[in-house]
Amino acid sequence: MRYIKVLLLVLIFFISMIFLFQNQETLGRDMTLKLNLFFLPPMQPFSLPTYFVLLAGFLLGALLTMTCFLWERLSFSAKLMRAQWKIRNLEKEVAGYKAKTPAALAVPTEAKSKFSLKKAAKEKDEIIAPDPDQNT
């Protein structure tokens, strides 16, 4: 996948270079940008080549995109840190409860299951076994 991305980027760069080379005369002309707000007098600072305006717009867009990606990454990092902090606190709470629990109540599950199986088998034998006093 990484190679496909690099190939696409090279292809886009190649096509944009062809565009700039074929339109060199048009893109080399000076462009005057105007800012005409109704409450301020119109402003015309200076003339810039068209290719410079295109490159500056591309650079501005790339910077804004990187800023958005950085903001998203920082927010995910903050969420991850909060979740890890909550996990640590819950693990400490569980450890505290385990420390407070008496050893007699903390019977392993294997011992509980063996005990209940033996008890059930003993009760079953008592029910099935014939009574020696009965003569039938």
Sequence and secondary structure as in RCSB ss.txt:
>XXXX:A:sequence
MRYIKVLLLVLIFFISMIFLFQNQETLGRDMTLKLNLFFLPPMQPFSLPTYFVLLAGFLLGALLTMTCFLWERLS
FSAKLMRAQWKIRNLEKEVAGYKAKTPAALAVPTEAKSKFSLKKAAKEKDEIIAPDPDQNT
>XXXX:A:secstr
 HHHHHHHHHHHHHHHHHHHHHTHHHHTSEEE  B  TTS  B   EEEHHHHHHHHHHHHHHHHHHHHHHHHHH
HHHHHHHHHHHHHHHHHHHHHHHHHS TTT   HHHHHHHHHHHHHHHHHHHHS  TT   
